[in-house]
Every structure is written in C-alpha cells, then in structure tokens.
Amino acid sequence: MLVIAAPGQGAQTPGFLNAWLELPGMADRLAWWSAVTGLDLIRYGTTADADEIRDTAVAQPLLVGAALAAYEVLGLTPDVTAGHSVGELTAAAIAGVLTPEAALVMVRERGRAMAEAAAVTETGMTAVLGGDSAEVLAALDEHGLTAANTNGAGQVVAAGTMDQLAALAAGPPAGARLRPLRVAGAFHTRHMAPAVDALRRIIPGMPVADPVMRVLSNRDGAVVNTGADFVARLAEQVSTPVRWDSCMQTMTDLGVTTIIELPPAGTLAGIARRALPGVEVVALKTPDDLGKARALVAYEAHVSDETLENA
C-alpha cells in the first residue's frame, strides 16, 4: 500500500527547485501556477534567499506548488495521501477534493491570512527532540506553550511567543534537544484564529469534490470521506495542533508498505524511518529519486501479484 505525503512549512530551502526545473514541463506548470498565486514561484524556488522564502505568504504557495508539480511528474497514484500542515492542501489536490488551482488559491489566502495573524504578536516554533514525553508536555504547559505538532518518533513542536520559547530554551526538558524552526509564527495555535475566519469566508464558493482515494486529516489521523468535511477541517486546522503521529498510526492500521515524500522532501521521510520500521521510505529530494520511487512501487506490485498467484 502506497502513501504519498506532502511536507509542511519549514521544509523549504534556498534553491530547492533548481534541479526540478530541468524536467520537461515543470517550468511551464510552475509559470501557470505563479499566475494563479500572484507569486513568482520559479524565482522563489531558485534564486530567492532564506529570508524571502521564510515569509509565510511566500513559503506556503511555494511548497504546495512544488509538491504538486513533482507529483505530476512522478506519475504514481497512491492508495493514501496525507500532508503535514500546509501539505494538507497538496493532499487535497492529489485526492481530488480540490483542483490544483483551487488548492493554490486556498493556500495563497491561507498564507496571507497566517502572515497577517503572525504579525500581531512576535511568535515562533521550536522542535523539541527526545526527552520523556510527559516531561516535555509538562515543560510546554509550564511556559504557556502549545504542542502545535506532535510528529511521533520523539518529536514535538512547541509554539508560542518568542519570550515563552526563550524561557523553554533556558531550561529545556531533561534529555531533549531544541531546534528553532524556519517559520514566521506560532502556527496551529490560538494566535492563528484570525486566519481561520478568513478561510471560512471563502470556503462556501470553492469547487469541492469527494476524495477519490483515502486522505488523512491532521486533526486526528482520520480517513475523511467527504470533500466538504475535509475542506472544513483545512480551515480549522490553521489554529489547532497537527497530529502527524495519529496520521502515521492510521497508515499502520491500513497496512502501509511504502511512503513517498514529495519535495522539498526529508523531514517526513526521516520521521517515518524512525517511527515505522519495515516500511519502505523514499524522499524525493532531487529528480534522481524519481526512478528509485517508481522502481520500488513496481517491485512491490510484482511481489504482491506473485503472492496472490501462489495463494
């Protein structure tokens, strides 16, 4: 069973699209989607510096556009799709809930609204790696922080004001390492409530369809069966925690055998390798990884067919 996963904000790095733009049709597709979003996605993915692509209003459309373009080139249809945070917009398009253009319009508005909400108070996010889970959550609570992402494999992302994050850094939980993230606000917390209202206003007019494959929700890892429910969850998720651990548990329950992470890949693949032993994982970091992903899926399909023949 194949899962295609889409990364969230913070995965972007300067120049990550350079090699991808050498593929036939990739530049044309991103030029069209640049018109849809009102952003030069090609420039942001090639020559823009880290500060430019850290801007929430830029990073989110860039991530979704890049992932969807790579998905088209990959040419594989998954059994399940899921996205981390803004990656849920990518998953919505893969599952047929939204057209790529509708997903990019929504992510454009999402990015703008979240950037505006983040500008109200200076906030941020810090990954807490390792440590005792109960002690980590207690430390976050002590400092008034939110566990904005529970990613599994011993990783929790704390979110709140910069003062709250500084207090956590001054006295981290025993055995835990802290890594500030390249994001511009405390996403998936109460600080993003104004962005939820902005998305709710545009949802009634959006073209929405029911998913053509299993698509998982960050809220609780559930398989969502209707487009209307999934899009409503997309709006609410902006200010509520991401439970990627629950998404991986659902993947396990469904019998996932392979996970392919779309670019800019690496974060979700790393978590999966630690949390899901026995599952084959491919991170599409460059176009050279496309052949590896296709070969793995073809091999697993062959093995499955042989198993059925011999049963």
Secondary structure, DSSP 4 states (H G I P E B T S, - for coil): -EEEEE--TT---TTTTTTGGGSTTHHHHHHHHHHHHTS-HHHHHHT--HHHHHSHHHHHHHHHHHHHHHHHHH----SEEEESTTHHHHHHHHTTSS-HHHHHHHHHHHHHHHHHHHTTS-EEEEEEEES-HHHHHHHHHHTT-EEEEEEETTEEEEEEEHHHHHHHHHSPPTTEEEEE-S-SS-TTSGGGHHHHHHHHHHGGGS-----SSEEB-TTT-PBP--HHHHHHHHHHHTTS-EEHHHHHHHHHHHT--EEEEPSS-SHHHHHHHHHSTT-EEEE--STHHHHHHHHHHHHHHHHHHHHHHH-
